[in-house]
């Protein structure tokens, strides 16, 4: 019996089991619910997102013009102005190809698990269970570390402002941890007390993101002395001390590649978006185009308006962008004001990050992929929010934040796995999709409204090549003369996380995880 032929559902108010026949199902379910039923899922979350709010959430996750500003130091050290400029064009192209590939898969399979659901449906039967489990862990790790990274940046950016305005201030790691908790609290508040208003809040997020961009860009360009085009487009730097400038360029490539991560975030709220198969591709593609444009514009403005490169990379605040703002407007007060704009948008984006991470946690838990899945997969009947997953996300990140008190290097190693996990999950999902294209008649695939057709294979291959390059260089330290503090431990943390997930698979996961569960009749999804 197929998923569409017989469904057992639970009424949210009475808790009674309702059995639908195929005819009754077709008449009682909306189009979005029919899509879920194709993959054995029932509607549990409230669908309040439309195009604008979905784009707002995606922009609130990527924050490209802000991310490129916050991580500018590493690109200036390795690559310099010209390296950042040309590297950004390469990264923007590669990220756009990634977005196109993911948009097609999300249009086919608009489920909240994202890559892990794509792998579940598209993988060959003999490896589906393990590969989907691995993709689920990768996605969970990526988005949980994304939350930690966002909160950490906001906390340390505020400490940078204190250093700028009060030279006698001595920053302590526990100060940053307390600020981390405060930012996390904002994200938790948005997703719980204001959780039912999340679509409207994400629409507001888009407005603040755009206003913040112009609020920083206009005074930066108008008030700052400008460098020459020669200084921006032809000057490469190797301040890290690598053997060649070319090697230095690739080491600094993580600055630009990392600024475009997270474009698939809207897929993790797929079951809260109206007309998800069409809206998710629109959100992904418009976000990469829009975010990429804002990021490119801000990068050019920063490169033309910055002072001495060496001085910027040695900023006492920890963020060269604070010094660039101060130099550009000619006053500490002006630099503080511009930084506050960036900080405010970043703090507000914590709602988007917590929402996405918690949905991913919830989606994987409903397939028994994580410890305590019975609790994490629960949806509150009154609000129709995955409150257990939301609070678990907050608790997990509070625990992780204690690492920062002991060692900032260790904490940064944890958040450093964001790029590696995200890139690896994309590589796994796109490889499965590519295999499916090469081995299956196209008429047998469950295509959605957005389709690449004959361009699917070449676009996927180029996107994977870019992903492998970005993944490889994300593990490199910023200087060959490494110390315990300057070493890039993300490779160690990523390997450790993968080892833990494999150990968890051997001891527990393989016994209870059977792949995507059909909530309508308890069976697993068959191969398509």
C-alpha positions in Angstrom: 0.0 0.0 0.0 1.5 3.4 -1.0 1.8 6.5 1.2 -1.1 8.1 -0.7 -3.4 5.2 -0.3 -3.6 5.0 3.5 -2.6 7.5 6.1 -2.9 7.3 9.9 -2.6 10.8 11.4 -3.1 12.2 14.8 -5.5 15.1 15.4 -3.6 17.9 17.1 -6.5 18.8 19.4 -8.0 15.5 20.4 -5.0 13.2 19.9 -7.3 10.7 18.1 -6.0 8.6 15.3 -7.5 9.4 11.9 -7.3 7.0 9.0 -7.5 8.5 5.5 -8.3 6.5 2.3 -6.7 7.6 -0.9 -9.8 9.4 -2.0 -10.3 11.0 1.4 -6.6 12.0 1.5 -6.7 13.8 -1.9 -9.7 15.8 -0.8 -8.6 16.6 2.7 -4.9 17.5 2.3 -3.5 20.7 0.9 -0.9 20.6 -1.9 1.9 21.0 0.7 0.6 18.1 2.7 0.4 15.9 -0.4 4.0 16.6 -1.0 4.9 15.5 2.5 2.7 12.4 2.1 4.7 11.4 -1.0 7.7 10.9 1.4 5.7 9.5 4.2 5.5 12.6 6.4 2.6 14.3 8.0 2.2 18.0 8.6 3.2 18.9 12.1 4.6 22.4 12.0 2.6 25.6 11.1 3.2 26.8 7.5 3.5 30.6 7.9 6.5 31.3 5.7 6.1 32.9 2.2 8.7 34.1 -0.3 9.7 37.3 1.5 10.1 35.7 4.9 11.9 32.7 3.5 14.4 35.0 1.7 14.7 37.0 5.0 15.7 33.9 6.9 18.2 32.8 4.3 19.8 36.3 4.3 19.8 36.2 8.1 21.9 33.0 7.9 24.4 33.9 5.3 24.9 37.6 6.2 27.5 37.8 3.5 28.4 41.5 3.7 28.7 41.2 7.5 30.6 37.9 7.5 33.2 39.1 5.0 33.7 42.2 7.2 34.2 40.1 10.4 36.7 37.6 8.8 38.6 40.2 6.8 41.8 39.8 8.8 42.6 36.3 7.5 42.2 37.3 3.9 44.3 40.4 4.3 47.1 38.3 5.8 47.0 35.7 3.1 46.1 37.0 -0.3 45.8 40.7 0.5 43.3 43.1 -1.3 43.7 41.5 -4.7 43.5 38.0 -3.3 40.2 38.9 -1.6 38.8 40.5 -4.7 39.5 37.7 -7.2 38.9 35.0 -4.6 35.5 36.4 -3.9 34.5 36.2 -7.5 35.6 32.6 -7.6 33.7 31.8 -4.3 30.6 33.6 -5.4 30.5 31.6 -8.6 31.1 28.3 -6.8 28.5 29.1 -4.1 26.0 30.0 -6.8 26.5 26.6 -8.5 26.1 24.9 -5.1 22.9 26.8 -4.6 21.5 25.7 -8.0 22.3 22.1 -7.3 20.7 22.2 -3.8 17.7 24.2 -5.2 16.9 21.3 -7.6 17.1 18.7 -4.8 15.1 20.9 -2.4 12.4 21.3 -5.1 12.2 17.5 -5.5 12.3 16.7 -1.8 11.2 19.7 0.3 11.7 18.2 3.8 13.2 19.8 6.8 16.2 17.5 7.0 17.7 19.0 3.9 20.8 17.1 2.7 20.1 14.1 4.9 16.6 13.7 3.4 17.9 14.2 -0.1 20.5 11.4 0.5 17.8 9.2 2.1 15.5 9.3 -0.9 18.1 9.3 -3.7 20.7 6.8 -2.4 20.9 3.2 -3.6 19.1 0.8 -1.3 22.3 -1.0 -0.2 23.9 2.2 1.3 20.9 4.5 2.0 20.8 3.8 5.7 24.4 4.6 6.4 24.8 7.5 4.0 21.7 9.3 5.2 22.8 8.8 8.8 26.2 10.3 8.0 24.6 13.2 6.2 22.3 13.8 9.1 25.1 14.0 11.6 27.1 16.3 9.3 24.2 18.7 9.0 23.5 18.7 12.7 27.1 19.5 13.5 27.2 22.2 10.9 24.2 24.1 12.1 24.9 23.7 15.8 28.4 25.0 15.3 26.8 27.8 13.2 24.8 28.9 16.3 28.0 28.9 18.4 29.9 30.9 15.8 27.2 33.5 15.6 27.0 34.0 19.3 30.8 34.0 19.7 31.3 36.7 17.0 28.6 38.9 18.5 30.2 38.6 22.0 33.7 39.2 20.9 32.7 42.1 18.6 31.2 43.8 21.6 34.4 43.3 23.5 36.2 44.8 20.5 34.0 47.9 20.9 34.9 48.1 24.6 38.6 47.9 23.7 38.2 50.7 21.2 36.3 53.1 23.6 38.0 52.1 26.9 41.7 51.4 26.3 42.1 50.3 29.9 39.6 47.5 29.4 41.3 44.0 29.6 39.1 41.5 27.9 38.5 38.2 29.7 37.3 35.0 28.1 34.5 34.6 30.6 33.3 38.1 29.6 32.9 36.8 26.0 31.1 33.7 27.3 28.6 35.7 29.2 27.9 37.9 26.1 27.6 34.6 24.2 24.8 33.5 26.5 23.1 36.9 26.1 23.0 36.6 22.3 21.9 33.0 22.5 19.1 34.2 24.8 17.8 36.6 22.1 17.7 33.7 19.6 15.9 31.5 22.1 13.4 34.3 22.9 12.6 34.8 19.2 12.0 31.1 18.7 9.9 30.4 21.8 7.9 33.4 23.1 7.8 34.9 19.6 8.0 31.6 17.8 4.6 31.9 16.1 5.6 35.3 14.7 8.9 34.0 13.2 7.8 34.5 9.6 7.1 38.2 10.3 10.3 38.5 12.2 12.3 37.1 9.3 10.6 39.6 7.0 11.8 42.3 9.4 15.2 40.7 9.3 15.5 41.2 5.6 14.6 44.9 6.1 17.2 45.4 8.8 19.8 43.6 6.8 19.3 45.9 3.8 19.1 49.1 5.9 22.2 48.1 7.9 24.1 47.6 4.6 23.3 51.1 3.4 23.8 52.5 6.9 27.4 51.3 6.8 28.2 51.6 3.1 27.2 55.2 2.5 29.2 56.9 5.3 32.1 54.5 4.7 32.4 55.5 1.0 31.5 59.2 1.5 33.8 60.0 4.5 36.8 57.9 3.9 40.0 58.6 1.9 40.2 56.2 -0.9 43.0 53.9 -2.1 43.9 53.7 -5.8 42.6 50.9 -8.0 46.2 49.7 -8.3 46.4 49.1 -4.6 43.1 47.1 -4.6 43.3 45.1 -7.7 47.0 44.3 -8.1 48.4 44.1 -4.5 48.7 40.5 -3.2 50.0 39.9 0.3 51.8 37.0 2.0 51.9 38.2 5.6 51.5 34.7 6.8 55.0 33.8 5.7 54.1 31.0 3.2 56.6 29.8 0.6 54.7 31.4 -2.3 52.1 34.1 -2.7 49.9 31.6 -4.6 49.9 29.3 -1.6 49.1 32.2 0.7 46.1 33.1 -1.6 44.6 29.6 -1.1 45.1 29.7 2.6 43.2 32.9 2.8 40.5 31.6 0.5 38.4 30.5 3.5 37.6 34.2 4.2 35.5 34.4 1.0 34.3 30.9 0.8 33.0 31.0 4.4 31.1 34.2 3.8 28.6 32.4 1.4 27.8 29.3 3.5 24.3 28.7 4.7 22.2 29.4 1.6 20.3 26.1 2.1 18.9 27.3 5.4 15.4 27.8 4.1 15.2 24.1 3.3 15.3 23.3 7.0 12.1 25.2 7.4 10.6 23.5 4.3 7.7 22.1 6.3 6.8 25.7 7.4 6.8 27.2 4.0 3.7 27.5 1.8 4.2 26.0 -1.6 7.7 24.9 -0.6 8.7 23.1 -3.8 8.6 26.5 -5.6 9.5 28.9 -2.8 12.6 27.2 -1.6 14.5 27.4 -5.0 13.4 31.0 -5.3 14.7 31.7 -1.8 18.1 30.0 -2.4 18.8 31.5 -5.8 17.6 35.0 -4.9 19.6 34.9 -1.7 22.9 33.9 -3.3 22.4 36.6 -6.0 21.3 39.3 -3.5 23.8 38.4 -0.7 26.6 37.9 -3.2 26.0 41.4 -4.6 25.9 43.0 -1.1 29.0 41.1 0.0 30.9 42.1 -3.2 29.9 45.8 -2.8 31.0 45.9 0.9 34.2 44.1 0.1 35.1 46.7 -2.5 34.2 49.5 -0.1 36.4 48.1 2.7 39.4 47.5 0.4 39.2 51.0 -1.0 38.6 52.7 2.3 41.0 50.8 4.6 44.3 52.2 5.9 47.6 50.4 6.2 47.2 46.7 5.6 49.7 45.6 8.2 48.1 47.9 10.9 44.7 46.5 10.1 45.8 42.9 10.5 47.2 43.7 13.9 44.1 45.4 15.3 43.9 45.4 19.1 40.2 45.0 18.9 40.5 41.6 17.2 38.4 42.8 14.3 40.2 44.9 11.6 36.8 46.1 10.4 36.4 48.2 13.6 39.7 50.0 12.8 38.6 50.4 9.2 35.4 52.1 10.2 37.2 54.3 12.7 39.8 55.3 10.1 37.2 55.9 7.5 35.0 58.3 9.4 37.8 59.8 11.4 36.5 59.3 14.9 36.1 56.7 17.5 32.4 57.6 17.9 31.8 57.2 14.2 33.6 53.9 14.1 31.6 52.7 17.1 28.3 53.7 15.5 29.0 51.8 12.3 30.1 48.7 14.3 26.9 48.9 16.4 24.9 48.6 13.2 26.7 45.4 12.2 26.4 44.1 15.8 22.7 44.8 15.9 22.0 43.0 12.7 24.2 40.1 13.8 22.4 39.7 17.1 19.0 39.8 15.4 20.1 37.1 13.1 20.5 34.7 16.1 16.8 34.0 15.7 17.3 32.7 12.2 20.3 30.5 13.2 18.6 29.0 16.2 15.5 28.3 14.1 17.4 26.5 11.4 19.6 24.5 13.8 16.6 23.4 15.9 14.6 22.3 12.8 17.6 20.3 11.6 17.9 18.7 15.0 14.1 18.0 15.1 14.1 16.5 11.6 16.9 14.1 12.2 15.5 13.1 15.6 12.2 12.0 14.1 14.2 9.4 12.3 15.8 8.2 15.5 19.2 9.5 14.4 20.2 11.1 17.7 20.3 10.3 21.4 17.0 11.3 23.1 15.2 11.3 19.8 11.9 10.5 21.5 12.0 13.9 23.2 13.8 16.0 20.5 11.2 15.0 17.9 8.2 16.2 19.9 6.1 19.1 18.6 4.2 21.3 21.0 0.5 21.0 20.1 -0.5 24.5 21.1 2.3 26.4 19.2 3.2 23.7 16.7 6.8 24.4 17.4 9.6 21.8 18.1 10.2 23.3 21.5 12.3 20.4 22.8 14.7 20.8 19.8 14.8 24.5 20.3 15.7 24.3 24.0 18.2 21.4 23.3 20.0 23.7 20.8 20.3 26.4 23.5 21.5 23.9 26.1 24.0 22.3 23.8 25.5 25.7 22.9 25.6 26.9 26.5 27.7 23.8 27.3 29.9 24.3 24.3 30.5 28.0 25.3 32.3 26.8 28.5 35.1 25.6 26.2 35.9 29.3 25.5 36.6 30.0 29.2 39.3 27.3 29.2 40.7 28.1 25.7 39.6 30.3 22.9 41.7 28.3 20.5 39.8 25.1 21.4 36.5 26.9 21.1 37.4 28.3 17.7 38.4 24.8 16.6 34.8 23.7 17.4 33.1 26.5 15.5 35.7 26.0 12.7 34.0 22.7 11.7 31.0 24.7 10.3 32.5 25.1 6.9 33.9 21.6 6.8 30.7 19.9 7.9 28.5 22.1 5.5 30.8 21.4 2.5 31.0 17.7 3.2 27.2 17.4 3.6 26.8 19.1 0.2 29.4 16.9 -1.4 27.6 13.8 -0.1 24.2 14.9 -1.2 25.3 16.2 -4.6 27.3 13.0 -5.3 24.2 10.9 -4.6 22.2 13.1 -6.9 24.8 12.8 -9.6 24.9 9.0 -9.3 21.1 9.0 -9.6 21.2 11.0 -12.8 23.8 8.7 -14.4 22.0 5.5 -13.5 18.3 6.2 -13.6 16.0 7.2 -16.4 15.1 10.8 -15.9 11.4 10.0 -16.2 11.6 7.9 -13.1 12.9 10.7 -10.8 10.6 12.8 -8.6 11.4 16.1 -10.2 10.1 19.3 -8.6 9.1 22.6 -10.3 12.8 23.6 -10.5 15.0 21.4 -12.7 18.4 21.7 -14.3 17.7 19.3 -17.1 20.8 18.7 -19.4 22.9 21.2 -17.4 22.5 19.1 -14.2 25.6 16.9 -14.7 28.2 19.6 -15.6 26.9 22.1 -13.0 27.1 19.4 -10.3 30.6 18.4 -11.2 31.9 22.0 -11.2 30.1 22.7 -7.9 31.7 19.6 -6.4 35.2 20.7 -7.6 34.8 24.1 -5.9 33.5 22.3 -2.7 36.5 20.0 -2.6 38.9 23.0 -3.0 37.1 25.0 -0.3 37.0 22.0 2.1 40.7 21.2 1.6 41.9 24.7 2.3 39.6 25.3 5.3 41.9 23.0 7.4 45.1 25.0 6.8 46.6 27.2 9.6 47.0 30.9 8.7 50.8 30.7 9.1 53.4 27.9 8.6 55.0 28.8 11.9 52.2 27.4 14.1 51.9 27.5 17.8 49.4 25.9 20.2 47.3 29.1 20.0 47.6 29.7 16.2 47.1 26.1 15.0 44.0 25.4 13.0 42.4 22.6 14.9 39.3 22.3 12.8 40.6 19.2 11.0 41.1 17.6 14.4 37.6 18.6 15.6 36.0 17.5 12.3 37.8 14.1 12.4 36.8 13.7 16.1 33.2 14.5 15.3 33.1 12.0 12.5 34.7 9.4 14.7 32.1 10.0 17.4 29.3 9.7 14.9 30.7 6.5 13.5 31.2 5.1 17.0 27.6 6.1 17.9 26.5 4.3 14.7 28.2 1.1 15.6 27.1 1.0 19.2 23.5 2.3 18.8 22.6 4.0 15.6 22.6 1.0 13.3 20.2 -0.8 15.6 17.5 1.9 15.8 18.1 4.1 12.7 16.4 2.6 9.7 16.3 5.6 7.4 13.3 7.9 6.9 10.3 6.6 8.8 6.9 6.8 7.2 4.9 8.5 9.9 1.7 7.5 8.2 2.2 3.8 8.5 5.5 3.2 10.2 7.4 1.9 7.2 10.6 3.3 5.7 10.7 5.1 2.4 11.4 2.9 -0.5 13.9 3.6 -3.3 12.7 6.0 -6.0 
